[in-house]
Amino acid sequence: MAESPDNSSSSNPGSPEKGVKLLSPIVDVRPSELVPMLVSALWIFLAITAYYIIKPIRGQVLQELIGVDNKPIALISTTIFIGFFAYGYGKIVGRVERKPLVLWTYAAFLACVGAFAVALPNAGRITGYVFFVWVSTFSVMIVSQFWAVAADVWTKDEGARLFGFIGLGTVSGGIAGTALTKLAKQLPTWQMLLVSAGILTVCLLLSLYILAFGARKPEAVAEVSQEKAAEKPPEVNAISMVLGSPYLRLIAAMTLVLNLVNSNNEWILDKMFSTQGGGDSRTFYADFYFWQNLLAALIQFLLTGRIQRRFGARVALLFLPLVGALGGSAFLLVPTLAVIRALKIAENATDYSIQSNTREFLYLPTTKIEKYAAKNVNDTFVVRIGDLLAAGSIEVAKIVLSYLPGSGLRVLVAADVVLAIVWIAIVLRIGVVNAKLMEQRAKA
């Protein structure tokens, strides 16, 4: 973590800026960083708000168009699509500057939202599958690209000081999006999608400011000069980059197990609601996401920064597998909708606060191409490989359910508890390697 700001006068040449005293209890930010930090937080806040307007619609589509028992097909389709997407994106990253990369990504988001606003009102199952795959891709891509830009724009020390505050935009955006969905529950789906598209347009404008800020920084100018001096951009195979790096492989392994456990538990929630729940599915999911994001915001504001500063990345990353292991054990004892709902709220809240914010720290000691290409592979393709494995485990649970009603879900949760133990071992190793890399970068 960054050292305390120097108290020497900022008027002396070369002396560091003093922190903004008004915000010092919350974040150690310098005056020159204040506006870009606030714009970054607003960018991710609005992006997540837009996403959480869309996400309850995905739950509604699953329940009403696709069918909960057909979710493995949706997960497999998502994995296949993102495999090609991650490969193609990795090729593009090595050849396209970050500004047009972000602009074209948001243009594609907006085009897709508009298309679904037209198609969904009279959609069939095939359109439902396409929408599910797109939302699953959009959900990881919008977050992954924001943090890739953040890790590229901010230095290691700046990120250590500011990412905790910027991360508040993530969890507060989740609250805003779900609250807006609950308040506007009478609006038809196409109107909600258009509201989301308007918010994404504002995100696009904010991204231009952050990209301009990053381009003006001295280290960015030096990097651009080096890139222009090169004869041609490097050929990038992002998947090979991940497989060839022990550190990136560890992050991939953690991401894989995380998403496998998350997808398993999410299907259990969907299944329990389809059999024990009642009422409007969009309202159920909006309410679920609201409480999850409210808890995530409290954790992010009260605990995340303190845990990161006091104990470091390794301890911070241990919270989510511990929540999964304890919550899964509770479901084994009391397998009800209320218990799995509480587990998923706690699990997702921890994931979207301590876990996700700390995971972005892991890319601070990586190279620029790793921040965009390798990180995108871990955040999209590896995440969906977890979905693919979850599809297999869900099918096994369905078979067990057909012969032993009530036991299939317990078998799935028991497997998740075992995976959480493996997950803890991976996190401990990541902490050791990350500390070494951070030390090497600091010396360099």
C-alpha positions as CSV (number, residue, x, y, z in Angstrom):
1,M,0.0,0.0,0.0
2,A,1.0,3.6,-0.6
3,E,2.9,5.4,2.1
4,S,1.4,8.4,3.9
5,P,1.6,11.6,2.0
6,D,4.6,13.8,2.6
7,N,3.9,16.7,4.9
8,S,6.5,18.9,3.3
9,S,5.4,22.0,1.4
10,S,4.1,21.3,-2.1
11,S,5.7,24.5,-3.3
12,N,9.1,22.9,-3.2
13,P,10.1,21.5,-6.6
14,G,9.6,17.8,-6.9
15,S,7.7,17.5,-3.5
16,P,4.6,15.3,-3.6
17,E,1.2,16.8,-3.5
18,K,-0.7,16.9,-0.2
19,G,-3.8,14.9,0.1
20,V,-7.3,16.5,0.0
21,K,-7.9,16.9,3.7
22,L,-11.7,16.9,3.4
23,L,-11.7,13.4,1.9
24,S,-8.7,12.1,4.0
25,P,-10.9,9.9,6.2
26,I,-12.3,8.1,3.1
27,V,-9.5,8.2,0.5
28,D,-5.9,9.4,0.2
29,V,-6.4,11.5,-3.0
30,R,-4.2,14.3,-4.4
31,P,-5.8,17.5,-5.8
32,S,-4.7,16.7,-9.4
33,E,-6.3,13.2,-9.0
34,L,-9.6,14.3,-7.6
35,V,-11.7,15.0,-10.7
36,P,-10.4,11.9,-12.6
37,M,-11.0,9.7,-9.6
38,L,-14.6,11.0,-9.3
39,V,-15.2,10.7,-13.0
40,S,-13.9,7.1,-12.9
41,A,-16.2,6.3,-10.0
42,L,-19.1,7.9,-11.9
43,W,-18.3,5.9,-15.0
44,I,-18.4,2.5,-13.3
45,F,-21.4,3.6,-11.2
46,L,-23.4,4.3,-14.4
47,A,-22.1,1.3,-16.2
48,I,-23.2,-1.0,-13.4
49,T,-26.5,0.9,-13.1
50,A,-27.2,0.2,-16.7
51,Y,-26.3,-3.5,-16.3
52,Y,-28.6,-4.0,-13.3
53,I,-31.5,-2.6,-15.3
54,I,-30.8,-5.4,-17.8
55,K,-29.9,-8.3,-15.4
56,P,-33.4,-8.8,-13.9
57,I,-34.7,-9.0,-17.5
58,R,-32.2,-11.9,-18.0
59,G,-33.7,-13.7,-15.0
60,Q,-37.2,-13.1,-16.4
61,V,-36.1,-14.5,-19.8
62,L,-34.6,-17.5,-18.1
63,Q,-37.8,-18.3,-16.2
64,E,-40.3,-17.5,-18.9
65,L,-38.6,-18.1,-22.3
66,I,-35.7,-20.5,-21.8
67,G,-36.7,-22.6,-18.7
68,V,-34.6,-23.2,-15.7
69,D,-33.8,-26.8,-16.6
70,N,-32.5,-25.6,-20.0
71,K,-30.0,-23.3,-18.3
72,P,-27.0,-25.6,-19.1
73,I,-27.7,-25.1,-22.8
74,A,-27.5,-21.3,-22.3
75,L,-24.3,-21.7,-20.3
76,I,-22.7,-23.9,-22.9
77,S,-23.7,-21.5,-25.7
78,T,-22.2,-18.6,-23.7
79,T,-18.9,-20.4,-23.3
80,I,-18.6,-21.3,-27.0
81,F,-19.4,-17.7,-28.0
82,I,-17.0,-16.1,-25.6
83,G,-14.2,-18.5,-26.6
84,F,-14.3,-17.1,-30.1
85,F,-14.9,-13.6,-28.7
86,A,-11.9,-13.7,-26.4
87,Y,-9.6,-15.0,-29.1
88,G,-10.7,-12.3,-31.5
89,Y,-10.6,-9.6,-28.9
90,G,-7.0,-10.6,-28.0
91,K,-6.0,-10.2,-31.6
92,I,-7.6,-6.7,-31.8
93,V,-6.0,-5.4,-28.6
94,G,-2.5,-5.7,-30.0
95,R,-3.4,-3.6,-33.0
96,V,-5.9,-1.0,-31.8
97,E,-5.2,1.9,-29.5
98,R,-7.2,2.0,-26.3
99,K,-9.4,4.9,-27.2
100,P,-11.0,3.4,-30.4
101,L,-11.1,0.1,-28.6
102,V,-13.3,1.5,-25.8
103,L,-15.4,3.6,-28.3
104,W,-16.2,0.6,-30.6
105,T,-17.0,-1.6,-27.6
106,Y,-19.6,0.8,-26.3
107,A,-21.0,1.3,-29.8
108,A,-21.5,-2.4,-30.0
109,F,-23.2,-2.4,-26.6
110,L,-25.6,0.3,-27.6
111,A,-26.5,-1.4,-30.9
112,C,-27.2,-4.7,-29.1
113,V,-29.4,-3.0,-26.5
114,G,-31.4,-1.3,-29.2
115,A,-31.8,-4.6,-31.1
116,F,-33.1,-6.4,-28.1
117,A,-35.5,-3.6,-27.2
118,V,-37.2,-4.3,-30.6
119,A,-36.9,-8.1,-30.5
120,L,-37.7,-9.1,-26.9
121,P,-41.4,-8.1,-26.6
122,N,-42.4,-10.8,-29.1
123,A,-39.4,-13.2,-28.6
124,G,-39.3,-16.9,-28.6
125,R,-36.9,-19.4,-27.0
126,I,-34.1,-18.8,-29.6
127,T,-34.1,-15.1,-29.0
128,G,-34.1,-15.8,-25.3
129,Y,-30.9,-17.8,-25.6
130,V,-29.3,-15.1,-27.7
131,F,-30.2,-12.5,-25.1
132,F,-28.9,-14.7,-22.2
133,V,-25.6,-15.2,-24.0
134,W,-25.3,-11.5,-24.8
135,V,-26.0,-10.3,-21.2
136,S,-23.5,-12.9,-19.9
137,T,-20.9,-11.4,-22.2
138,F,-21.8,-7.8,-21.6
139,S,-21.7,-8.3,-17.8
140,V,-18.1,-9.3,-17.7
141,M,-16.9,-7.2,-20.6
142,I,-18.2,-3.9,-19.3
143,V,-16.5,-4.4,-15.9
144,S,-13.3,-6.0,-17.3
145,Q,-12.7,-3.1,-19.8
146,F,-13.3,-0.4,-17.2
147,W,-10.7,-1.9,-14.8
148,A,-8.3,-2.6,-17.7
149,V,-8.4,1.1,-18.5
150,A,-8.1,2.0,-14.8
151,A,-5.1,-0.3,-14.3
152,D,-3.6,1.3,-17.4
153,V,-4.3,4.9,-16.5
154,W,-3.4,4.8,-12.8
155,T,0.0,3.8,-11.5
156,K,0.6,1.0,-8.9
157,D,0.7,3.5,-6.0
158,E,-2.3,5.5,-7.3
159,G,-4.3,2.4,-7.7
160,A,-3.5,1.2,-4.2
161,R,-4.8,4.5,-2.8
162,L,-7.7,5.1,-5.1
163,F,-9.2,1.8,-6.3
164,G,-11.1,1.2,-3.1
165,F,-13.0,4.5,-3.5
166,I,-13.5,4.0,-7.2
167,G,-14.9,0.6,-6.4
168,L,-17.7,2.2,-4.4
169,G,-19.1,3.2,-7.8
170,T,-19.5,-0.5,-8.6
171,V,-21.6,-1.5,-5.6
172,S,-23.6,1.8,-5.5
173,G,-24.4,1.4,-9.2
174,G,-25.9,-2.0,-8.4
175,I,-28.1,-0.5,-5.8
176,A,-29.2,2.3,-8.2
177,G,-29.9,-0.1,-11.0
178,T,-32.0,-2.5,-9.0
179,A,-33.8,0.3,-7.1
180,L,-34.7,1.9,-10.5
181,T,-36.0,-1.4,-11.8
182,K,-38.2,-1.9,-8.7
183,L,-39.6,1.6,-9.0
184,A,-40.2,1.3,-12.7
185,K,-41.6,-2.3,-12.6
186,Q,-44.7,-1.2,-14.6
187,L,-42.6,-0.1,-17.5
188,P,-42.4,-2.6,-20.4
189,T,-39.1,-4.4,-21.1
190,W,-38.3,-2.3,-24.2
191,Q,-38.5,0.9,-22.3
192,M,-36.2,-0.4,-19.6
193,L,-33.7,-1.3,-22.2
194,L,-33.8,2.1,-23.7
195,V,-33.2,3.7,-20.3
196,S,-30.1,1.4,-20.0
197,A,-28.9,2.5,-23.4
198,G,-29.2,6.2,-22.4
199,I,-27.0,5.6,-19.3
200,L,-24.4,3.7,-21.4
201,T,-24.2,6.7,-23.7
202,V,-23.2,8.9,-20.7
203,C,-20.6,6.2,-19.8
204,L,-19.1,6.6,-23.3
205,L,-18.7,10.3,-22.8
206,L,-17.0,9.8,-19.3
207,S,-14.6,7.2,-20.8
208,L,-13.4,9.9,-23.2
209,Y,-12.4,12.1,-20.3
210,I,-10.5,9.3,-18.5
211,L,-8.7,8.2,-21.7
212,A,-7.7,11.8,-22.3
213,F,-6.5,12.1,-18.7
214,G,-4.4,8.9,-19.0
215,A,-2.9,10.1,-22.3
216,R,-1.6,13.3,-20.7
217,K,0.3,11.6,-18.0
218,P,4.1,11.5,-18.4
219,E,4.5,7.8,-18.2
220,A,1.7,7.3,-20.9
221,V,3.5,9.8,-23.2
222,A,6.7,7.8,-22.8
223,E,4.9,4.5,-23.5
224,V,3.3,5.9,-26.7
225,S,6.7,7.0,-27.9
226,Q,8.1,3.5,-27.4
227,E,5.2,1.9,-29.2
228,K,5.6,4.3,-32.2
229,A,9.3,3.4,-32.4
230,A,8.4,-0.3,-32.9
231,E,8.2,-1.5,-36.5
232,K,4.8,-3.2,-36.1
233,P,2.4,-4.1,-33.2
234,P,3.1,-7.5,-31.6
235,E,1.0,-10.5,-32.5
236,V,-0.9,-11.4,-29.4
237,N,-2.4,-14.8,-28.5
238,A,-4.1,-13.9,-25.3
239,I,-5.0,-17.5,-24.3
240,S,-1.4,-18.6,-24.7
241,M,-0.3,-15.6,-22.7
242,V,-2.4,-16.7,-19.8
243,L,-1.3,-20.3,-20.1
244,G,2.4,-19.3,-20.3
245,S,2.5,-17.2,-17.2
246,P,2.4,-18.9,-13.8
247,Y,0.9,-15.8,-12.2
248,L,-1.8,-15.4,-14.8
249,R,-2.5,-19.1,-14.6
250,L,-3.1,-18.8,-10.8
251,I,-5.5,-15.9,-11.4
252,A,-7.3,-18.0,-14.1
253,A,-7.6,-21.0,-11.7
254,M,-9.1,-18.8,-9.0
255,T,-11.5,-17.2,-11.5
256,L,-12.5,-20.7,-12.8
257,V,-13.3,-22.1,-9.4
258,L,-15.1,-18.9,-8.3
259,N,-17.4,-18.9,-11.3
260,L,-18.1,-22.7,-11.1
261,V,-19.2,-22.3,-7.5
262,N,-21.1,-19.1,-8.3
263,S,-23.0,-20.6,-11.3
264,N,-23.8,-23.8,-9.4
265,N,-25.4,-21.8,-6.5
266,E,-27.1,-19.4,-8.9
267,W,-28.9,-22.4,-10.6
268,I,-29.9,-23.7,-7.2
269,L,-31.5,-20.3,-6.5
270,D,-33.3,-20.4,-9.9
271,K,-34.5,-23.9,-9.3
272,M,-35.7,-23.3,-5.8
273,F,-37.6,-20.2,-7.0
274,S,-39.2,-22.1,-9.9
275,T,-40.5,-24.8,-7.4
276,Q,-41.0,-22.9,-4.1
277,G,-41.3,-19.3,-5.2
278,G,-44.2,-17.3,-6.5
279,G,-45.1,-14.0,-8.0
280,D,-43.4,-12.0,-10.7
281,S,-40.0,-13.3,-11.6
282,R,-38.6,-9.9,-12.6
283,T,-39.7,-8.4,-9.3
284,F,-38.1,-11.4,-7.4
285,Y,-34.7,-10.9,-9.1
286,A,-34.8,-7.1,-8.8
287,D,-35.5,-7.4,-5.1
288,F,-32.7,-10.1,-4.7
289,Y,-30.2,-7.9,-6.6
290,F,-31.2,-4.9,-4.5
291,W,-30.3,-6.5,-1.2
292,Q,-27.2,-8.1,-2.6
293,N,-25.9,-4.7,-3.8
294,L,-26.9,-2.9,-0.6
295,L,-24.9,-5.3,1.4
296,A,-22.0,-5.0,-1.1
297,A,-22.0,-1.3,-0.7
298,L,-21.8,-1.5,3.1
299,I,-18.9,-4.0,2.9
300,Q,-17.1,-1.8,0.3
301,F,-17.5,1.4,2.3
302,L,-16.8,0.0,5.7
303,L,-14.5,-3.0,5.3
304,T,-12.8,-3.4,1.9
305,G,-10.2,-0.6,2.1
306,R,-9.4,-1.3,5.7
307,I,-8.9,-5.0,5.0
308,Q,-6.7,-4.3,2.0
309,R,-4.5,-1.8,3.8
310,R,-4.1,-3.9,7.0
311,F,-3.9,-7.4,5.6
312,G,-3.1,-7.2,1.9
313,A,-4.5,-9.0,-1.2
314,R,-4.1,-12.5,0.1
315,V,-6.3,-12.1,3.2
316,A,-8.9,-10.0,1.3
317,L,-9.3,-12.7,-1.4
318,L,-10.0,-15.4,1.3
319,F,-13.3,-13.9,2.4
320,L,-15.4,-15.1,-0.6
321,P,-14.4,-18.8,-0.4
322,L,-15.0,-18.8,3.3
323,V,-18.5,-17.3,2.7
324,G,-19.2,-20.0,0.2
325,A,-18.0,-22.8,2.4
326,L,-20.0,-21.6,5.4
327,G,-23.1,-20.8,3.4
328,G,-23.0,-24.1,1.6
329,S,-22.7,-26.0,4.9
330,A,-25.8,-24.1,6.1
331,F,-27.8,-25.2,3.0
332,L,-26.8,-28.8,3.5
333,L,-28.4,-28.6,6.9
334,V,-31.5,-26.5,5.9
335,P,-32.1,-26.8,2.1
336,T,-34.7,-24.0,1.6
337,L,-35.2,-21.1,-0.8
338,A,-34.6,-18.7,2.1
339,V,-31.2,-20.2,2.9
340,I,-30.0,-20.3,-0.7
341,R,-31.2,-16.8,-1.2
342,A,-29.3,-15.6,1.9
343,L,-26.2,-17.5,0.7
344,K,-26.3,-16.0,-2.7
345,I,-26.9,-12.5,-1.3
346,A,-23.8,-12.8,1.0
347,E,-21.8,-14.6,-1.7
348,N,-22.5,-12.0,-4.4
349,A,-22.1,-9.0,-2.0
350,T,-18.7,-10.3,-1.0
351,D,-17.8,-11.0,-4.7
352,Y,-18.8,-7.5,-5.8
353,S,-17.0,-5.7,-3.0
354,I,-13.9,-7.2,-1.4
355,Q,-13.3,-9.9,-4.1
356,S,-13.7,-7.9,-7.3
357,N,-11.9,-4.8,-6.0
358,T,-8.9,-6.9,-4.8
359,R,-8.9,-8.9,-8.0
360,E,-8.2,-5.7,-10.0
361,F,-5.1,-5.1,-7.8
362,L,-3.7,-8.3,-9.0
363,Y,-3.1,-6.8,-12.5
364,L,-1.2,-3.8,-11.3
365,P,2.2,-5.5,-11.7
366,T,1.4,-6.8,-15.2
367,T,2.3,-5.3,-18.5
368,K,0.0,-3.2,-20.6
369,I,-0.8,-6.0,-23.1
370,E,-1.6,-8.3,-20.2
371,K,-3.9,-5.7,-18.7
372,Y,-6.1,-5.7,-21.8
373,A,-5.6,-9.1,-23.5
374,A,-4.8,-11.6,-20.7
375,K,-7.1,-9.9,-18.3
376,N,-9.9,-10.0,-20.8
377,V,-9.3,-13.8,-21.3
378,N,-9.6,-14.3,-17.5
379,D,-12.6,-12.1,-17.1
380,T,-14.6,-13.5,-20.1
381,F,-13.4,-16.8,-21.4
382,V,-12.2,-18.4,-18.2
383,V,-15.3,-17.2,-16.4
384,R,-17.4,-18.9,-19.1
385,I,-15.3,-22.1,-18.9
386,G,-16.5,-22.1,-15.3
387,D,-20.1,-21.9,-16.7
388,L,-19.4,-24.8,-19.0
389,L,-18.2,-26.9,-16.0
390,A,-21.2,-25.7,-14.1
391,A,-23.5,-26.9,-16.9
392,G,-22.0,-30.4,-16.5
393,S,-22.4,-30.4,-12.7
394,I,-26.0,-29.1,-13.0
395,E,-26.9,-32.0,-15.4
396,V,-25.5,-34.4,-12.8
397,A,-27.6,-32.7,-10.1
398,K,-30.7,-33.0,-12.3
399,I,-30.1,-36.8,-12.8
400,V,-29.7,-37.2,-9.0
401,L,-32.9,-35.2,-8.5
402,S,-34.8,-37.5,-10.9
403,Y,-34.0,-40.5,-8.8
404,L,-33.6,-38.9,-5.3
405,P,-35.8,-35.8,-5.1
406,G,-34.2,-33.2,-2.8
407,S,-30.8,-34.8,-2.8
408,G,-29.4,-33.5,-6.1
409,L,-29.2,-29.9,-4.8
410,R,-27.4,-31.1,-1.7
411,V,-24.9,-33.0,-3.8
412,L,-24.1,-29.9,-5.9
413,V,-23.7,-27.7,-2.8
414,A,-21.4,-30.4,-1.1
415,A,-19.2,-30.3,-4.2
416,D,-19.1,-26.4,-3.9
417,V,-17.9,-26.7,-0.3
418,V,-15.0,-29.0,-1.4
419,L,-14.2,-26.5,-4.3
420,A,-14.1,-23.7,-1.8
421,I,-11.3,-25.5,0.1
422,V,-9.3,-25.8,-3.2
423,W,-10.0,-22.2,-3.8
424,I,-8.5,-21.1,-0.5
425,A,-5.2,-23.0,-1.4
426,I,-5.0,-21.1,-4.8
427,V,-5.6,-17.8,-3.1
428,L,-2.8,-18.4,-0.6
429,R,-0.4,-19.1,-3.5
430,I,-1.5,-16.0,-5.4
431,G,-0.8,-13.8,-2.4
432,V,2.8,-15.0,-2.3
433,V,3.5,-14.5,-6.0
434,N,1.7,-11.1,-6.1
435,A,3.8,-9.8,-3.2
436,K,7.0,-10.8,-5.1
437,L,5.9,-9.2,-8.4
438,M,4.9,-6.0,-6.6
439,E,8.3,-5.8,-4.9
440,Q,10.1,-6.3,-8.2
441,R,8.0,-3.6,-9.9
442,A,8.7,-1.2,-7.1
443,K,12.4,-1.8,-7.4
444,A,12.3,-1.4,-11.2
